[in-house]
Protein backbone atom coordinates (compact mmCIF):
# COMPACT_ATOMS: atom_id res chain seq x y z
CA UNK A 1 0.00 0.00 0.00
CA UNK A 2 1.22 3.47 -0.86
CA UNK A 3 -0.75 6.22 0.87
CA UNK A 4 -0.85 9.82 1.97
CA UNK A 5 -3.42 12.26 3.32
CA UNK A 6 -3.78 15.97 3.82
CA UNK A 7 -2.65 16.40 6.58
CA UNK A 8 -2.05 13.66 9.19
CA UNK A 9 -2.67 9.94 8.64
CA UNK A 10 -3.15 6.65 10.46
CA UNK A 11 -3.38 3.32 8.60
CA UNK A 12 -5.06 0.16 9.92
CA UNK A 13 -5.11 -3.43 8.66
CA UNK A 14 -8.01 -5.42 10.18
CA UNK A 15 -8.36 -2.77 12.89
CA UNK A 16 -4.72 -2.90 13.99
CA UNK A 17 -2.78 0.36 13.73
CA UNK A 18 0.08 -0.11 11.25
CA UNK A 19 1.26 3.45 10.75
CA UNK A 20 0.80 6.83 12.38
CA UNK A 21 2.25 10.09 11.06
CA UNK A 22 4.88 11.46 13.39
CA UNK A 23 3.48 13.80 15.99
CA UNK A 24 -0.18 12.81 15.53
CA UNK A 25 -2.29 14.90 15.78
CA UNK A 26 0.51 17.48 15.47
CA UNK A 27 0.87 20.63 13.43
CA UNK A 28 3.01 19.51 10.46
CA UNK A 29 0.86 20.60 7.54
CA UNK A 30 3.21 19.06 4.96
CA UNK A 31 2.82 15.38 5.92
CA UNK A 32 0.74 14.98 2.73
CA UNK A 33 3.91 15.49 0.69
CA UNK A 34 5.26 12.15 1.97
CA UNK A 35 4.12 8.81 0.61
CA UNK A 36 4.01 5.99 3.15
CA UNK A 37 4.65 2.45 1.90
CA UNK A 38 3.33 -0.57 3.81
CA UNK A 39 3.00 -4.27 3.00
CA UNK A 40 -0.59 -5.50 3.40
CA UNK A 41 -0.35 -8.92 5.07
CA UNK A 42 -2.07 -11.90 3.53
CA UNK A 43 -5.45 -12.40 5.15
CA UNK A 44 -6.18 -8.69 5.57
CA UNK A 45 -9.87 -8.10 4.92
CA UNK A 46 -10.28 -4.44 5.93
CA UNK A 47 -8.02 -1.54 5.06
CA UNK A 48 -8.67 1.63 7.08
CA UNK A 49 -7.17 5.09 6.66
CA UNK A 50 -7.86 7.88 9.12
CA UNK A 51 -6.94 11.47 8.35
CA UNK A 52 -6.92 14.76 10.26
CA UNK A 53 -7.02 17.93 8.17
CA UNK A 54 -5.32 20.98 9.70
CA UNK A 55 -6.86 23.49 7.29
CA UNK A 56 -7.09 24.02 3.56
CA UNK A 57 -7.80 21.14 1.18
CA UNK A 58 -8.47 17.72 2.66
CA UNK A 59 -8.08 14.28 1.16
CA UNK A 60 -6.90 10.68 1.38
CA UNK A 61 -5.00 9.12 -1.52
CA UNK A 62 -3.81 5.51 -1.74
CA UNK A 63 -3.18 2.60 -4.09
CA UNK A 64 -1.59 -0.82 -4.26
CA UNK A 65 0.58 -2.28 -7.03
CA UNK A 66 -2.24 -4.73 -7.91
CA UNK A 67 -4.70 -1.97 -8.85
CA UNK A 68 -6.61 -1.16 -5.68
CA UNK A 69 -6.94 2.59 -5.32
CA UNK A 70 -8.99 5.16 -3.45
CA UNK A 71 -12.24 5.82 -5.30
CA UNK A 72 -16.00 5.73 -4.86
CA UNK A 73 -15.91 2.09 -3.75
CA UNK A 74 -14.51 3.19 -0.37
CA UNK A 75 -16.78 4.04 2.55
CA UNK A 76 -16.02 7.10 4.71
CA UNK A 77 -17.30 8.71 7.90
CA UNK A 78 -16.61 12.01 9.67
CA UNK A 79 -17.69 10.66 13.10
CA UNK A 80 -14.54 10.75 15.27
CA UNK A 81 -16.29 8.82 18.06
CA UNK A 82 -16.79 5.57 16.15
CA UNK A 83 -15.16 2.64 17.92
CA UNK A 84 -13.68 -0.25 15.94
CA UNK A 85 -14.53 1.22 12.53
CA UNK A 86 -11.53 -0.50 10.88
CA UNK A 87 -12.24 -3.92 12.44
CA UNK A 88 -13.41 -6.76 10.18
CA UNK A 89 -16.46 -7.37 12.38
CA UNK A 90 -17.54 -3.70 12.52
CA UNK A 91 -21.21 -3.27 11.62
CA UNK A 92 -22.33 0.24 10.70
CA UNK A 93 -25.73 0.03 12.37
CA UNK A 94 -26.07 3.85 12.58
CA UNK A 95 -25.29 4.43 8.90
CA UNK A 96 -22.26 6.59 9.66
CA UNK A 97 -20.30 5.39 6.62
CA UNK A 98 -21.24 6.76 3.20
CA UNK A 99 -19.74 6.43 -0.25
CA UNK A 100 -16.46 8.36 -0.39
CA UNK A 101 -16.59 11.67 -2.19
CA UNK A 102 -13.94 12.54 -4.77
CA UNK A 103 -12.41 15.80 -3.52
CA UNK A 104 -12.57 18.34 -6.34
CA UNK A 105 -12.78 15.53 -8.90
CA UNK A 106 -9.01 15.11 -8.49
CA UNK A 107 -6.85 12.06 -9.08
CA UNK A 108 -3.16 11.71 -8.23
CA UNK A 109 -1.17 14.47 -9.92
CA UNK A 110 -4.03 16.96 -9.92
CA UNK A 111 -5.03 19.75 -7.56
CA UNK A 112 -2.72 21.46 -5.10
CA UNK A 113 -0.90 18.22 -4.21
CA UNK A 114 0.84 17.41 -7.48
CA UNK A 115 1.92 13.86 -8.29
CA UNK A 116 2.45 11.74 -5.16
CA UNK A 117 5.20 9.18 -5.78
CA UNK A 118 4.34 5.47 -5.60
CA UNK A 119 0.59 6.08 -5.86
CA UNK A 120 -1.24 5.17 -9.07
CA UNK A 121 -2.29 8.17 -11.17
CA UNK A 122 -5.88 6.87 -11.32
CA UNK A 123 -6.27 6.91 -7.51
CA UNK A 124 -8.78 9.56 -6.40
CA UNK A 125 -8.44 12.02 -3.53
CA UNK A 126 -11.33 10.97 -1.25
CA UNK A 127 -12.99 12.25 1.93
CA UNK A 128 -16.11 11.81 4.03
CA UNK A 129 -18.28 14.90 3.59
CA UNK A 130 -16.65 18.25 3.09
CA UNK A 131 -16.69 20.73 5.93
CA UNK A 132 -15.26 18.25 8.43
CA UNK A 133 -11.64 18.20 9.57
CA UNK A 134 -11.46 14.43 10.18
CA UNK A 135 -12.32 11.39 8.07
CA UNK A 136 -12.10 7.63 8.40
CA UNK A 137 -12.26 5.69 5.16
CA UNK A 138 -12.39 1.92 4.84
CA UNK A 139 -12.23 -0.62 2.07
CA UNK A 140 -13.43 -4.19 2.43
CA UNK A 141 -10.83 -6.32 0.65
CA UNK A 142 -12.46 -9.73 0.91
CA UNK A 143 -11.47 -13.02 2.49
CA UNK A 144 -7.88 -13.11 1.21
CA UNK A 145 -5.52 -10.36 0.11
N, C-alpha and C positions, 0 to 999 in steps of 0.2 A: 504494500500500500504506500502510495506517495500522497501526502496531504498537507494542506495549509488552511489557515482561516484568518480572517481579519476581525479580531486582532489576536486573541489568545485561545489556544486549543488544548483539548484533552481527547485522547483516543482510547476506545474500549473494544476489546474482543470478548464476546459472550459476557459482558458486564464487568470484566476485569480491566482496571486501568492499565494501559500499556505505555502511554506517553502523556506527559503534561509539560506544556511550555514553561520554561524557566520563569520563576517568579509569579506563577499564577496566584491571584488574578492580576497582579502587577500593573505596570504603567508603560511597558515597552510597546509602543504603537506600531513597531516595524516587524513584529514576529511574523506577519503574513508574508514577508519577503523571503522567509526560509521554508524550504520544503523538507518535511520529515518523512523518512523512509522506514517502514516497519514490515516485517514478514508476518503475514497472517497464517497462524498455525492451522494445520489440517484439523478438521472437525469444528472450526469456527462457524457458527450459524448466524450470529448477529454482529454487525459492525456498527459501532456508535461513535459519533464525533460531536463533541460539545464545544461551543465557541462563545467567547465573551467579546463583544464589540466595545471599544473604548471611545467611540465617536467616529463620525464620517461613515463611509460605505461599510457594509457588513457582508460577510459571505463565508461559505465553506466550499472548498474545492479539493477533490480527491479522485484518484484512479488507481487501478492495478494494471500490471502488464498484460493480464488476460482479458482486458476490455471492460471491466466494471468501472463505472465512473459516476460522479455525482450528477443527478438529473431528476426528473419528475417522478422516478420510481422510488425515491427515498421518501421517508416520512419524517416530518419535523414538528417540534413543539417549542413554544416560548415559555413554558411553565417550569421555572427553576426549582419548584418544590416536588417534582416527580421523583419517586424513589424507585430504583431498579429499572429505569427506562431502557437500559442497554442489555438487560438480562434476557436470555432466550425464553424464559417463561413469563416475561412481562405481558400483561393483558391490558390494553388501553380501554378500560371500561368507561372512562369519562370522556372519551373522544378527544383527548388532548393533542394527538398526533394527526396532522393533516399532510396532504401532498406538498412536498417541498416546492417553494417558489423559485424561479430562476431570476436571480437579482439582476435587474437591468437588461435581461436577455443575453447576458454575457457568458461566453465560454472562456477557457484558458487562453490567455494572450490578449484578451479584450478588456476594456474598462481601465480603471486607474492602476490595476495591478500588473499589467504587462504579462509576459509569458512566464509561468512558474515552472522551473525545471523539473523534469521527471514525471510531470502530470500530463496526461493525454490532452491534446488540444480540443477534443470534443467534450471534455468534462465541463459541466456547468457550475457556475457560482450559485449555490443554493442557500436558503435561509428559511426560517419559520415564517412568520408574517412580519412585514416591515414595521418599524416603529418600536421594536423591542431590541434591547441591547444584549440578549442572550438567546441562544438556540441550541437545541439538542436534535441531531438528525440521526436516523438509524436506517439500516438496510438489512433486510432479512436475506441471508445468503443461501439458505437451504441446508440439507442434512450433511453435506460434506463439501468443504472448500479447501 
